[in-house]
Amino acid sequence: MIETIPFETLRRIGLTGAVVQQLAALPAAADGPGALMRVTEVQRESLALHDGEHEYAARQLPALRASLADGGDALAVGDWVAARRNAHGQWWVHARVPPLNQLARRLHDGRDKVERVVIVSNVDTALLVMGVTEDFSLRRLERYVALVRLAGVGAVVVLTKRDLAVPALVEQRLAQVRALLPADVAVVAVDATGDEPRPALAPWLEAGRTLVMLGTSGAGKSTLTNTLLGDAVQATGGNRRGDGRGRHTTTARSLHVVAGGACIIDTPGLRTLRLDGDEQRLGSVFEDIAALARQCRYRDCRHEGEPGCAVREGVAAERLHNFHKLQREARRDTLSALERKAQVAQWKVRSKAARARLQAKRG
């Protein structure tokens, strides 16, 4: 396939040397390698593919879909794929280039089923978009930062709706975010509808780079996307009265090319965000907690009630509470169905014993 790749054309939609190296993992096809394209949109049964010049409607072969699903995987916006036309001129995707990274989350049905959902693939930077007014939440921001760092993706926090807040509040929000996040996470505050976004985000908009917008509905992701593109390609809408919460105007993830050469993937707001990682990987994301844990008196300290815990002394209680919450979620989501049933049975036994003790005290 390498001999047939139009490198300069595909660089316009994010092709990099690292992606080209991944092509060696593609299986040889008896009827030819096909064309290398990038997935720009995913619907239920169809895809949109781009070859650097034009966009085409396509579908994926059932064998590819089944193979990916067996591994808890699926095609996502940002993926690079090999596609061919059939005799009727229809494009079919027959292979996916192994992604350099994936942003994924888990969905839990409340019982035994945990499903892994891929959000996007092959991104360089995640723009974590959050309003400075009603949408502002440090705990939710921590969760988004953990999501992208688990995937090995860089993060930039973009506080939007600067024009709707007094300067003192904007400065307060910036200080709060900087105090919370690692030093390598940049933070900017902008009016998403004005001229500020392009110069503020210029370091991450270089040609060949791919960015993804992440945040809740109404945070200003689509507005920011339109501003950076210089065109109203994404539908936008107002927030609800009273709580300032947004409506779902973006219904599907889609990739767009900025005039300067970067690619931006806009995404719908995420109502729930369960991280795709186990306890060990999650611990590596909270570097401050991991560093202090080495100073605890006990090697197996859980940072809850043990004496000599350096983490409880050095980390804000709210941040530690959020860390424990994410740990519990990761622990539950990695249990098998039998392990989860055994855990529920154990909780029932403990609850029954606690009720018995309470009744005994009451006499």
Backbone hydrogen bonds, N-H to C=O, Kabsch-Sander energy under -0.5 kcal/mol:
donor,donor_aa,acceptor,acceptor_aa,energy
4,T,1,M,-1.6
5,I,2,I,-1.3
7,F,5,I,-1.6
10,L,6,P,-2.3
11,R,7,F,-1.9
12,R,8,E,-0.6
12,R,9,T,-0.9
13,I,10,L,-1.3
14,G,11,R,-1.6
15,L,10,L,-1.9
20,V,16,T,-2.0
21,Q,17,G,-1.9
22,Q,18,A,-0.9
22,Q,19,V,-0.6
23,L,19,V,-0.6
23,L,20,V,-1.3
24,A,21,Q,-1.1
25,A,22,Q,-1.8
26,L,23,L,-1.8
32,G,29,A,-1.5
35,A,83,A,-3.2
37,M,35,A,-0.6
37,M,81,V,-2.5
38,R,50,H,-2.3
39,V,79,D,-2.9
40,T,38,R,-0.5
40,T,48,A,-3.0
41,E,48,A,-1.1
42,V,253,R,-0.6
43,Q,46,S,-2.9
47,L,58,A,-2.9
48,A,41,E,-2.3
49,L,56,Y,-3.0
50,H,38,R,-2.1
51,D,54,H,-2.0
56,Y,49,L,-2.9
58,A,47,L,-2.3
59,R,91,W,-1.6
61,L,93,V,-2.6
64,L,61,L,-0.7
65,R,61,L,-2.2
66,A,62,P,-2.7
67,S,63,A,-2.2
68,L,64,L,-2.4
69,A,65,R,-2.4
70,D,66,A,-1.9
71,G,67,S,-0.6
71,G,68,L,-1.1
72,G,69,A,-2.0
73,D,68,L,-2.3
77,V,119,I,-0.5
78,G,39,V,-2.6
79,D,76,A,-2.1
81,V,37,M,-2.8
82,A,95,A,-2.6
83,A,35,A,-2.3
83,A,81,V,-0.5
84,R,92,W,-2.3
86,N,90,Q,-2.2
89,G,86,N,-2.0
91,W,57,A,-0.6
92,W,84,R,-2.6
93,V,59,R,-2.9
94,H,82,A,-2.2
94,H,92,W,-0.5
95,A,82,A,-1.3
97,V,80,W,-2.9
103,L,120,V,-2.4
104,A,102,Q,-0.6
105,R,117,V,-2.5
106,R,274,R,-2.3
107,L,115,E,-3.0
109,D,113,K,-2.1
114,V,112,D,-0.5
115,E,107,L,-3.1
117,V,105,R,-3.3
117,V,115,E,-0.5
118,V,116,R,-0.5
119,I,103,L,-3.4
120,V,103,L,-1.2
121,S,77,V,-2.1
122,N,101,N,-2.3
124,D,210,T,-2.7
125,T,210,T,-1.7
126,A,154,G,-3.0
127,L,125,T,-0.5
127,L,212,V,-3.0
128,L,126,A,-0.8
128,L,156,V,-2.7
129,V,127,L,-1.0
129,V,214,L,-3.0
130,M,158,V,-2.3
132,V,160,T,-1.7
136,F,133,T,-1.5
141,L,137,S,-1.9
142,E,138,L,-2.2
143,R,139,R,-1.4
144,Y,140,R,-2.0
145,V,141,L,-2.7
146,A,142,E,-2.4
147,L,143,R,-2.1
148,V,144,Y,-2.1
149,R,145,V,-2.3
150,L,146,A,-2.2
151,A,147,L,-0.8
152,G,149,R,-1.1
153,V,148,V,-2.6
154,G,124,D,-1.6
156,V,126,A,-2.5
157,V,186,A,-2.8
158,V,128,L,-2.6
158,V,156,V,-0.5
159,L,157,V,-0.6
159,L,188,V,-3.2
160,T,130,M,-1.7
160,T,158,V,-0.7
162,R,190,V,-1.7
164,L,161,K,-1.5
165,A,162,R,-1.3
169,L,166,V,-0.7
170,V,166,V,-1.8
171,E,167,P,-2.5
172,Q,168,A,-1.9
173,R,169,L,-2.7
174,L,170,V,-2.5
175,A,171,E,-2.2
176,Q,172,Q,-2.2
177,V,173,R,-2.4
178,R,174,L,-2.4
179,A,175,A,-2.0
180,L,176,Q,-1.1
181,L,177,V,-2.2
185,V,182,P,-1.7
186,A,155,A,-0.8
186,A,184,D,-0.7
188,V,157,V,-2.6
190,V,159,L,-2.7
192,A,190,V,-0.8
194,G,191,D,-1.9
200,A,196,E,-2.1
201,L,197,P,-2.5
202,A,198,R,-0.6
202,A,199,P,-0.6
204,W,201,L,-1.8
205,L,202,A,-1.6
208,G,261,G,-1.6
209,R,206,E,-1.8
211,L,263,C,-3.2
212,V,125,T,-1.8
213,M,265,I,-3.0
214,L,127,L,-2.5
214,L,212,V,-0.5
219,A,216,T,-1.6
224,L,220,G,-2.5
225,T,221,K,-2.4
226,N,222,S,-2.6
227,T,223,T,-2.1
228,L,224,L,-2.4
229,L,225,T,-2.2
230,G,226,N,-1.6
231,D,226,N,-1.5
233,V,231,D,-2.0
240,R,245,R,-3.3
243,D,241,R,-1.1
244,G,240,R,-1.2
246,G,217,S,-1.4
247,R,238,G,-0.6
249,T,247,R,-1.5
251,T,249,T,-0.6
254,S,266,D,-1.9
255,L,40,T,-2.1
256,H,264,I,-2.7
258,V,256,H,-0.5
258,V,262,A,-3.3
261,G,258,V,-2.0
262,A,205,L,-0.6
263,C,209,R,-3.0
264,I,256,H,-3.3
265,I,211,L,-2.7
266,D,254,S,-2.3
266,D,264,I,-0.6
270,L,215,G,-0.9
271,R,269,G,-0.7
274,R,106,R,-0.7
276,D,104,A,-0.7
277,G,275,L,-1.1
282,L,278,D,-2.3
283,G,279,E,-2.2
284,S,280,Q,-1.2
285,V,281,R,-0.8
285,V,282,L,-1.0
286,F,282,L,-1.3
287,E,285,V,-1.6
290,A,286,F,-2.3
291,A,287,E,-2.5
292,L,288,D,-2.0
293,A,289,I,-2.2
294,R,290,A,-0.7
294,R,291,A,-0.7
295,Q,292,L,-2.1
296,C,293,A,-1.2
297,R,308,G,-2.1
301,C,298,Y,-1.5
309,C,306,E,-0.7
310,A,308,G,-0.7
313,E,309,C,-0.9
314,G,310,A,-1.5
315,V,311,V,-2.0
320,L,316,A,-2.4
321,H,317,A,-2.3
322,N,318,E,-2.0
323,F,319,R,-2.2
324,H,320,L,-2.4
325,K,321,H,-2.0
326,L,322,N,-2.3
327,Q,323,F,-2.2
328,R,324,H,-2.4
329,E,325,K,-2.0
330,A,326,L,-2.5
331,R,327,Q,-2.5
332,R,328,R,-2.4
333,D,329,E,-2.6
334,T,330,A,-1.0
335,L,332,R,-1.2
340,R,336,S,-2.5
341,K,337,A,-2.1
342,A,338,L,-2.3
343,Q,339,E,-2.0
344,V,340,R,-2.3
345,A,341,K,-2.3
346,Q,342,A,-2.0
347,W,343,Q,-2.3
348,K,344,V,-2.2
349,V,345,A,-2.0
350,R,346,Q,-2.3
351,S,347,W,-2.7
352,K,348,K,-2.5
353,A,349,V,-2.3
354,A,350,R,-2.4
355,R,351,S,-2.3
356,A,352,K,-2.0
357,R,353,A,-2.1
358,L,354,A,-2.1
359,Q,355,R,-2.3
360,A,356,A,-2.0
361,K,357,R,-1.9
362,R,358,L,-1.8
363,G,359,Q,-0.7
363,G,360,A,-0.6
